[in-house]
Structure formats: C-alpha cells, structure tokens
Amino acid sequence: MDEKRKASRTAGSQLPPHMPALIALTAVTGVVEAVSLLALGPAFTAMQTGNVLFLAFGAAQAGNLPTLPAGISLAAFVLGVVCGSHLEAVSEAHGRRWFVMGLIVEAGLILAAAAAAWGLVPRYGSPTPRHLTVMAVLALAMGMRNTTIMRANVPGVPTTLVTRSMTAFLGGSAMGRDAIYGYGTAGWKLRGLSVLAMFAGGVLGALLIRAGCTVGWLLLPTAAAVLVVGLAYRGQPPLHTGPAPGRERSC
C-alpha cells in the first residue's frame, strides 16, 4: 500500500500538458449545463445522474417534475456515447488520435445547436419543441465529450462533472490527509482547479441568461471555445497511449 501511495504522489507531481484544455472544457460544461437547465429544461445534458433521478421521481409521481426534457436529453446522450465510441474506435484503428477530432466534432454539434437556437428566448420549465431539439443536440455533443475524455483517461478531471474531483481534492487536503490523493502535488491542485472551472462556467452562463442573452448567443462562444481548444492541441502528443478504461483488447 505504501508503494501505491508513493507512486500516486509521483504520478501527480507534474501537471499534464493538456491541463489548460481540460480546465477550459470543464468551464464549458458549466456554461452548457446552465443553458440546458435554466434556458431549455429543466434537464442536464452532461451530468446525466440528474436526469436519471428526474425520471425516477417522475416514475414515482413525486415532486411534480417534468420528465420529457430529462428523457430526451438522456436518449440523445446515449446516442452520442454510442456514435462517439464507434467513431473513436474507427479513428484509432486507422492510427488517428481521437482527442482532437472528438473536440472538433463536439464543437460542430454545439455550433449546430447554436444555429437551431438562434433568436430563441430562454424558457425555463415549459420548453417548446425547439427548446427540446436544441437540448437534444447539446446532449449528443456531451455524450461525445464523455467518450473523448474517458479515452483520454486523466484521473480526477472528467470535465463533465466534479464529484470525483471534489472528493479527491478534499481527501488529499489538510482536512482529509489521505496521501494517496497526492496532497500538495500538481495533480491535487488540478482537481481543485476543475471544481473552480465548473463553478465559474455555471456562474457565467447563469449571469448571461439573467442579462437577457438568447440561447444562440450563449452557445456560439461555447462552440468557439471548444474548437479553439481542439485546434490548439493538434500538434501536441496524444493524450492517451492505451485503451479506454473498461476496455479489453482482443487477442
């Protein structure tokens, strides 16, 4: 166990070269979820745990929560994961790294959502078919993102939720004192930055909605941010060297 803890601290002693990309993508998720939940929903597009619970509460006929947005988002997310997995497998089989390509595809989908939402006014709690369509495209993009990041396999920074990042950050802090989380290392600091990035993205999205921005204007810079991140890392070394977690290579 001591050897594992030492290895964990050593592995987290340096920040990965893709750290700016991961932090930026986490902030983008905060903006996207603010748009989805506050302007299109209520439903999430990246953090599907919330949608599963919305559907569970609806099945129990408790809470008077609308289940249609959550169901549409969940279905689109599933489609995004399936499509992303197939595209990623084909890309890898041809020697092309999926990380950059996946981000470019995601940016294209968010741009498509922005186009579909052009002039669309935020409408919380009573979405129109157009609102639900935009939400579905965003959930499709976030499903693709999850495939991309799982393939990248950077511990503690999934970019679409911060529960694990927060757990590792607090567990490795002076309060938790668990050495396996690498207290004081670059990896530990990265987890804290990811939590702050998600918070900042959510605040930014919410403030823009309160300021009266239409959905299209909210999503346009979001798509641009993802595209810039993807293009910026075209010449960088691949983020991963092996199969995604949970996959086994055939003999």
DRENMAR-594663 format. One record per residue (C-alpha): residue number from 1; residue in three letters; y, x, z. Coordinates in steps of 0.1 Angstrom, whole numbers. Layout:
# DRENMAR-594663
kevo; gupa; y; x; z
NUM; ala; Y; X; Z
...
//
This chain:
# DRENMAR-594663
kevo; gupa; y; x; z
1; met; 0; 0; 0
2; asp; 24; 29; 8
3; glu; 17; 43; -27
4; lys; 26; 10; -43
5; arg; 58; 7; -23
6; lys; 68; 42; -33
7; ala; 60; 35; -69
8; ser; 81; 4; -68
9; arg; 111; 22; -54
10; thr; 107; 50; -80
11; ala; 105; 24; -109
12; gly; 137; 7; -97
13; ser; 156; 39; -92
14; gln; 172; 37; -127
15; leu; 187; 7; -144
16; pro; 170; -3; -177
17; pro; 191; 5; -208
18; his; 191; -32; -216
19; met; 208; -42; -183
20; pro; 241; -54; -199
21; ala; 221; -76; -223
22; leu; 201; -92; -195
23; ile; 231; -98; -174
24; ala; 250; -113; -203
25; leu; 221; -135; -212
26; thr; 219; -148; -176
27; ala; 255; -157; -177
28; val; 250; -175; -210
29; thr; 222; -196; -193
30; gly; 247; -206; -166
31; val; 271; -219; -193
32; val; 243; -237; -213
33; glu; 230; -254; -182
34; ala; 265; -265; -172
35; val; 269; -281; -206
36; ser; 235; -297; -206
37; leu; 236; -311; -171
38; leu; 273; -321; -169
39; ala; 281; -329; -205
40; leu; 249; -340; -222
41; gly; 225; -351; -195
42; pro; 216; -352; -168
43; ala; 189; -327; -176
44; phe; 183; -290; -177
45; thr; 174; -270; -208
46; ala; 163; -236; -195
47; met; 152; -244; -159
48; gln; 125; -269; -166
49; thr; 115; -272; -130
50; gly; 143; -297; -125
51; asn; 132; -318; -155
52; val; 96; -319; -142
53; leu; 109; -332; -109
54; phe; 132; -357; -126
55; leu; 102; -371; -144
56; ala; 82; -371; -112
57; phe; 108; -391; -94
58; gly; 111; -415; -123
59; ala; 73; -420; -122
60; ala; 76; -429; -86
61; gln; 105; -451; -94
62; ala; 127; -434; -68
63; gly; 163; -421; -70
64; asn; 173; -442; -100
65; leu; 175; -411; -122
66; pro; 173; -414; -160
67; thr; 141; -398; -173
68; leu; 148; -399; -210
69; pro; 171; -368; -211
70; ala; 146; -348; -190
71; gly; 117; -359; -211
72; ile; 134; -350; -244
73; ser; 145; -316; -230
74; leu; 111; -308; -217
75; ala; 94; -317; -250
76; ala; 119; -296; -270
77; phe; 114; -267; -246
78; val; 77; -268; -251
79; leu; 82; -268; -289
80; gly; 105; -238; -285
81; val; 79; -219; -265
82; val; 51; -226; -290
83; cys; 72; -217; -320
84; gly; 86; -186; -303
85; ser; 52; -174; -294
86; his; 39; -178; -329
87; leu; 69; -161; -345
88; glu; 68; -133; -319
89; ala; 31; -127; -325
90; val; 36; -125; -363
91; ser; 66; -102; -358
92; glu; 47; -78; -335
93; ala; 17; -78; -359
94; his; 40; -66; -386
95; gly; 55; -39; -364
96; arg; 88; -56; -357
97; arg; 100; -59; -322
98; trp; 108; -95; -312
99; phe; 136; -89; -287
100; val; 165; -86; -311
101; met; 150; -110; -336
102; gly; 144; -136; -309
103; leu; 181; -134; -298
104; ile; 193; -138; -333
105; val; 171; -169; -337
106; glu; 184; -182; -304
107; ala; 220; -177; -314
108; gly; 213; -196; -346
109; leu; 199; -225; -327
110; ile; 229; -226; -303
111; leu; 252; -225; -333
112; ala; 233; -254; -348
113; ala; 238; -273; -316
114; ala; 275; -265; -316
115; ala; 278; -278; -352
116; ala; 259; -310; -343
117; ala; 282; -314; -312
118; trp; 315; -308; -330
119; gly; 340; -332; -316
120; leu; 315; -346; -291
121; val; 331; -356; -258
122; pro; 311; -347; -226
123; arg; 294; -378; -213
124; tyr; 275; -374; -180
125; gly; 249; -400; -170
126; ser; 249; -421; -202
127; pro; 242; -399; -232
128; thr; 242; -412; -267
129; pro; 216; -403; -293
130; arg; 239; -375; -305
131; his; 241; -361; -270
132; leu; 204; -361; -267
133; thr; 200; -344; -301
134; val; 223; -316; -290
135; met; 204; -312; -258
136; ala; 170; -310; -276
137; val; 183; -282; -298
138; leu; 195; -263; -268
139; ala; 162; -268; -250
140; leu; 145; -255; -282
141; ala; 167; -224; -280
142; met; 159; -219; -243
143; gly; 122; -222; -250
144; met; 125; -194; -275
145; arg; 146; -174; -249
146; asn; 118; -177; -223
147; thr; 93; -163; -248
148; thr; 116; -134; -257
149; ile; 122; -125; -221
150; met; 86; -128; -210
151; arg; 77; -105; -237
152; ala; 104; -81; -226
153; asn; 89; -83; -190
154; val; 118; -69; -170
155; pro; 108; -76; -133
156; gly; 132; -97; -114
157; val; 156; -106; -142
158; pro; 141; -135; -162
159; thr; 177; -146; -174
160; thr; 169; -183; -173
161; leu; 166; -188; -135
162; val; 174; -168; -104
163; thr; 149; -179; -78
164; arg; 127; -148; -81
165; ser; 158; -126; -85
166; met; 173; -140; -53
167; thr; 140; -137; -34
168; ala; 136; -100; -44
169; phe; 173; -93; -37
170; leu; 172; -108; -2
171; gly; 137; -95; 6
172; gly; 149; -60; -2
173; ser; 182; -63; 16
174; ala; 191; -51; 51
175; met; 180; -85; 63
176; gly; 146; -86; 46
177; arg; 138; -49; 50
178; asp; 109; -51; 26
179; ala; 106; -17; 9
180; ile; 85; -30; -20
181; tyr; 116; -46; -34
182; gly; 134; -13; -35
183; tyr; 164; -18; -12
184; gly; 194; 2; -25
185; thr; 178; 11; -58
186; ala; 193; 2; -92
187; gly; 166; -25; -98
188; trp; 176; -42; -65
189; lys; 212; -42; -75
190; leu; 204; -56; -109
191; arg; 187; -86; -92
192; gly; 219; -93; -73
193; leu; 240; -90; -104
194; ser; 218; -115; -122
195; val; 224; -141; -94
196; leu; 261; -135; -97
197; ala; 260; -138; -135
198; met; 242; -171; -134
199; phe; 268; -184; -108
200; ala; 297; -171; -129
201; gly; 283; -187; -161
202; gly; 279; -220; -143
203; val; 314; -219; -129
204; leu; 329; -211; -163
205; gly; 310; -239; -181
206; ala; 320; -264; -154
207; leu; 356; -254; -155
208; leu; 358; -257; -193
209; ile; 343; -291; -191
210; arg; 368; -302; -165
211; ala; 396; -288; -187
212; gly; 386; -313; -214
213; cys; 368; -290; -239
214; thr; 344; -307; -263
215; val; 308; -298; -264
216; gly; 311; -280; -297
217; trp; 338; -257; -285
218; leu; 318; -250; -254
219; leu; 287; -239; -273
220; leu; 304; -219; -301
221; pro; 314; -189; -280
222; thr; 280; -191; -263
223; ala; 262; -187; -296
224; ala; 285; -158; -305
225; ala; 278; -141; -272
226; val; 240; -142; -278
227; leu; 244; -130; -314
228; val; 266; -101; -302
229; val; 240; -91; -276
230; gly; 212; -92; -302
231; leu; 231; -72; -328
232; ala; 242; -47; -302
233; tyr; 206; -38; -294
234; arg; 193; -34; -330
235; gly; 193; 3; -328
236; gln; 180; 6; -292
237; pro; 145; 15; -282
238; pro; 122; -15; -279
239; leu; 124; -33; -245
240; his; 86; -36; -242
241; thr; 56; -15; -251
242; gly; 27; -39; -245
243; pro; 16; -75; -245
244; ala; 34; -101; -225
245; pro; 22; -109; -190
246; gly; -9; -130; -190
247; arg; -20; -120; -225
248; glu; -51; -101; -232
249; arg; -57; -81; -263
250; ser; -88; -89; -282
251; cys; -114; -62; -287
//
